[in-house]
Amino acid sequence: MSDSKKEISLGKRVFRILSGYEIAVVCLSLLFILTFFGTIEQKWFGLWSTIHKYFDIKSLYVLPTRGDGKPIFFPLPGAYWVIVVLGINMLCGAIIRARKGWKKFGVLLSHCAILFMLFAGAVSSVTKEEGHMRILQGEKSDYAQKLFKHEIEIFKYDENGDREPPAIVRSKHIKSLGPKKKLNATFEKFDFTLQVDHFLPVAELALASPSSPAPDGVEVVDGFFLVETEKNIQQEEANLPGCYVTVKDESGGTIQRLVLWAGNPYPVSFTHGGQRYGVTYLMEVWPMPFMVDLHRTFGEDHPGTNIPRWFQSDITKIDGDDGEQREDYKIVMNEPARHGGYTLYQAGYTKAAEGETPSSTFAVVKNPSDKWPEYALYASTIGLLIHFITMLFRFAGGSRPKKLKTTEPSVS
């Protein structure tokens, strides 16, 4: 063997592996399998739970299962991390290692667009915020609520019985608790503390009575207690948490023991120092930088059913401190309204019975990469067209019959 042959370094070997077709084929095959089993599981577990199981950043691996919990396939890597590996493979193989030149411009543009689309998905999964806004016809709203984030609000009632600005215990702190851990929350504006304990992620509030007493070992507060229930795998928003709270004074003495449940829309009150306070445990409030005025909501059901075929909301978006910036929208299924990085989708509507007012529910999404996949699709299409036209001209030029060179006989 010739000594002049250079040995390939470890770095180049790793780069060749990362940029190879083999990894691309494996990643695309895994994504197909994950999508296939995710579609099957959606039948049992619902869309929200399935998406978070297969595509969440925290899902390092997934085990496809049936509705009864029995596995139907061996463990697979999480789709998020498969896409990360595929993105690295495309960057190394389809961008860095690929041949350059004006003849390959269209292909490179398409590859960059696809890579940008994968990046948009990663940004969306990390930064996207979602909530729901419910408005009665003829009313206005300037806030949404986050379905899967519940927070404790403590507020004081003023002389007129109105709520003053609250102090808040955030959802991320409460969710870190379990049935045995405790959280002590202090507030600058109040001279008491809250001790949160016995947190149950899925619970119901029950009333203790002689006919249905609380189970042994379960605490009863003012006649009520929490019961841990099974998770609703079809409707994630139906899974409501609960917890117990002890209000303590500065010396550590107990002022009041409370039981809180996210399904109770009314505040639980207590008195301290001659002042009345209220405590709620509800979905996190998400203020909007604009106001939505719902003029009309209506729709149609499929014949013979109560399933909506389509529904629409006519709204006015009110912006600015003086409210003079007004813009009308018609929000229909799959035709959302967009403004300032926020997107409002028509998520549902409630038909009114006699004497009641109809309402609309909007899914509010704030996603900085909302339009990025659309831009990437345009760029990829342009790149493929450029490549197709370039190849067409090359083919047409190469298929022309070449003129044979002839030499005139020399005359002596």
N, C-alpha and C positions, 0 to 999 in steps of 0.2 A: 504494500500500500504506500502511496506517495506521502512523503513527510510534509509536502506543501499544502495538503488538504487541511483546512482549518477546522478545529473542533467547534461545534455549535455551543454557544454559552447557554447556561441555565435560563437566563432571562429570555433569550430568543425562543427557547423551547416552550416556556410557559406562554409566551405571546402567541406562538403558533397554535398551541392547544386552545387558548381563549378565542382566537380568531377563526378556528376551524369550522367547517360545515357540520362536523359531527355534533358539536354543542348546539348549533342552531336546530338541527333535526330533533335532538332530544328535547330541547325546550319547547319547540312547537308541538311535538307529540304529547308532552306532559300537559300543555295548555289545552289541547283537544280533550284529553282524558279528564282533566279537572273540570272543564266546562260541561262535559257529558254527565259526570256524576253529580255536579252541582245542579244541573237541570233536573235530574232525577230526584235529588233530595229536596228541591224546592216544593215538590208535591206534598211532602210531609212536614217540613219545617218552616215554610214560608220564605218569601224573597229576602227580607231583611236579614234574618238569621243565617241564611245560606250564603249570602254575599259576604257577610262578616266572617263566617267560618272559613271560606275558601280564599278570599282576596284581602283580608286584613293584614296590616303590616306585622301584627303580633303573631300571626299564624305561621310558625316555622314549618309545620307539617299538618296535614289533615288526614282523617280516617273516614272515608266514605261509609255511611251507615244507612240502614233502613229506618223506617219510622219507629220500629221497636227497639232501636239502638244496636242491632246486630250489624257487624261490618259486612260490606258487600265487596270490598277490595282491600288490598294491602295499603299501608300508609304511603302518602304521597307528599312531596314538598309543597308548601303553600304557594299559591299562584303569584302572590306579590313578589316573592323572592325568585321564582322562575322568570318572571318578567325582568327583574333586575339583572339576572345572569344573561338573559337574551339581549338586554340593552348593552351590556359590556361586550358581548360577542359581536353585535352589530357595529359598535364603535371601533373595535379592534379590526374586524374582518371586512366590513362593508364600507368603512370610512378610511381608517389609517392604512390598512394593508391593500386596499383596492387600487387598481390602476387609475392613474390620473391623466387628465388631458381633456381637450374640448369634446372629443368623441364620446367620453364617458360622463360628460356633465349631467345629462338627464338622469342617468342611473344614480350618480352621487347625490343629486338633489332629492330623488325619491327616497334613498336610504336615509338621508338627513331628516326628511319629513317624518318617516316612520319612527326614527329614533326620538324625534321631538314629541311625537304622539305618545310614546311610552313614558317619556319624561313628564308630560302633562298629566297622565294618569297617576304617576307617583306623587306629584304636587297636589293633585286633587284629594288623594286618600289621606294626606297628612294635614292639609290646611282647610279643607272644605268644612263649612258650618251649615247645619240644617235645623230648621224649626218649622212650626205650624202656626198659622194665624187664622183664627176663626172670627168672622165678623157677621153681625146681623144686618140684614138689608136695611139701608137707610142710616147706618151708623158708621163710625170711623174707628181706626186703630192705628197706633204707631209702634206696636211691639209684636213680636212673635214669642213662642215658647218652644224650648228644646225638649222634644219628646222623651229622650232617654237620659236627661240630666235633671235631677231634682235637688233643690237647695232649701235650706231652712232660713226663713226670714223672721227677724225679731224687730218689732216696731212698737212705738209708743202712740197712744191715742191722745190727741190734743183736746182742748176744752169743748170743741164742737163734735167730738167723736170721730174725727177723721184721722187717717193714718199719717204719721210722720215718716220721713225717709228711713228705711230699715237698715239694720245691720244684717250681714249675710254670712252663713256658713256654706261654703261651696260644695258642690256635688263630689268633686274629686277627693275631698277630705272625708266625706261621709262614706263613700264607696269603699274606702280602704279599710273600714271597720268590718268586723264580723259579729257574731253573736256574743263574743267574749271580750273584744277590745273596747276601749273607751276613748272618747275624744273630749278634751276640755277646751272650750272656746271662750276667749275673753274679748271684750269690746271696749274701745276707747270712750264711746258715748254713754255706756251703761255702767252702773256700779254693781253689777252681778255677772255671773258666769253661767255657761251652759255645759252640762256634762251629757254627751250623747253616748248611748250604749244600746246593746241588744239590737243591732241593726240587722234587718232581714231584707234581702234584695227583692224577694217576691213574697208579698204578704197580703192579708185581708184584715180589716178591722171588724171585730166581733163584739157583740153585747153579751155580757155575762148575765145569766138569769137562773132561777132554780131549775128550769127545764133544760137549759143548756149551759152548764157551768164551765168555767175555764179548765183546761187540762191541768193535771198536777205539775207544779213547777213553773207555770206560766203566770206572770205578774198581771194583776188587774188594777187599772187606774181609773177611778171615777166610773166604775162599772164597765169599762172597755178593756180589751186585750187584743194583742196581735196574734194571728195564726199564720204560720208559714205554709205556703201553698206551692203546688207544682208550677213550673214555668210554662207559660203559654207559648208554644213553639210556632204557632201560626200567626199570632198577633203580638209582636214584641211590645207595642205600646200598651198592651193590657197588663203587663208585668209591673206592678206598682210596689215600691219599697215602703218600709215602715221602720220606726225606731222609738225608743223611749228617751225622754229628756228630763234631766233634773236641773232646775233653776236654783243656783246657790248664791248666797250673799257673800260679801267680802271676807267674812270669817269662816266660810265653808259650810254654814248652816243651810239646810234645805228650805227653800221658799215654796216651791211647788214641784210636784212630779207630774209629767205630762206624757201622753202617748200620741205620737204623730203618725199619720198615714197619708201617703201621696194622693190617695183617692178622695180625701176629704177637702172640699174647696173652702171650708170655713175656718177661720183662725181659732186657735185654742187660747184662751185668755188667762191671765193671772194678775194679781195686784201686789205691788211692792212699793213701800214708802208712800202709800196713799195715791200712787199713780197706776193706771191700768195699762197693761201691755198685751200684745197679741203675738202669737207664734204660728206660722204656717209652714207646711212642707209640701211644696208644689213644684211644677216644672220650672226650670230656670227661665227667667224673663230675659228676652233678647231685644233691646231697644233698636228701632229702625231710624235711619236718618231722614225719613219721610213719613207721611201719613197716607193711609189708604181709605178712600171714601167709597163704600159699596152702594151703588145706585140700584142695581137689579141683579138677581140671580135666578136662573131658570134652567130647565133641562127636560130631557125625555127619557123614558125607560124603555127597555126592550119589551115588545108586546107580551102581555101576560105575566110579566115579572116585575119585581121591584129593583132590578139591576139597571143602573143608569146606562143609557146608550151614549149620551153626550150631555154635557152641562156647560154653562157659560156664565161669566160674571162681567158686568159692566162697571168699571171702577174709574175713579179719578185719583191720580197720584198728586199729592199736595206737598210741595217742597218750599224751602226758604223760611226765614224767620217770620216774614209777614204773610206767608201762605199765598202769595200771588203767583208763584210758579205752579201752574196746574197743567196736567197732561192726562188725556183720556186714553184708556186701554180697554180692549175686549179680550178677556182671558178665556180661552177654550182649551179643552183637553188637547195636549201635545202642542199648544200654541201659547207659550208663557209670555209674561211681560218682563222686560229687562230694564234695569235702571241702576246706574252707579255701582256696578259690580254685584247687584242683587238680582235674583231671578225669582219670579212668583209663578208657580204652577197651580193650575186648578186641581186640587187634590180631592175635593168632594163638595157636595152641597146637600142641604137638608130641606126637604119640602115641608112647607108649613101646614099644619092642621088648621081647622077653622078657628080664627081668633088668635093665631100665632104668627110669628114673623119668620120667614125663611132665612137661611144663613149659608155662607160659603166658607170653606176651609181651604186656605192656600198653603202649599208647601213652599217655604222660603229657603233659598239656597244662596250662600255667599261663597263663590268659588273663583279664585283669581285665574284659574286655568280653564274656565268654562268654555271659552271659544277657541282655545288652542287646538284641540283635535280637529275642529273645522278648518282652521288655517293650515294645519298639517295635511289634511286631505286635499285641499286646493294645491298646495305645493307638490305633493306626491303626484297628483294628476298631471300638473304641468311638466314635471320631470319625466314622467312616462311618455307624454306626448312628444317632448323634445327628443327623447331616445328613439321613439318609433319613427319620427320624421327623419332623424339622422340616419337610421338604419335603412329607411326606404330610399333615401337619396344615394346612399352607398351601394345598395343593391341595384338601383336603376343605373348608376354609373358603371358598375362592374359588369352589367349584362349587355352593354353596348358592344357591337362587333368592332373589333380593332382593325384598323386599316393596315394591310400588308405593305411593307416597304418594298419598292421595286427599284432596280438599278438599270440605268440606261446602258446599253452596250457601247463600248468605246469604239470610236472610228479612228483608224490609223491613217 
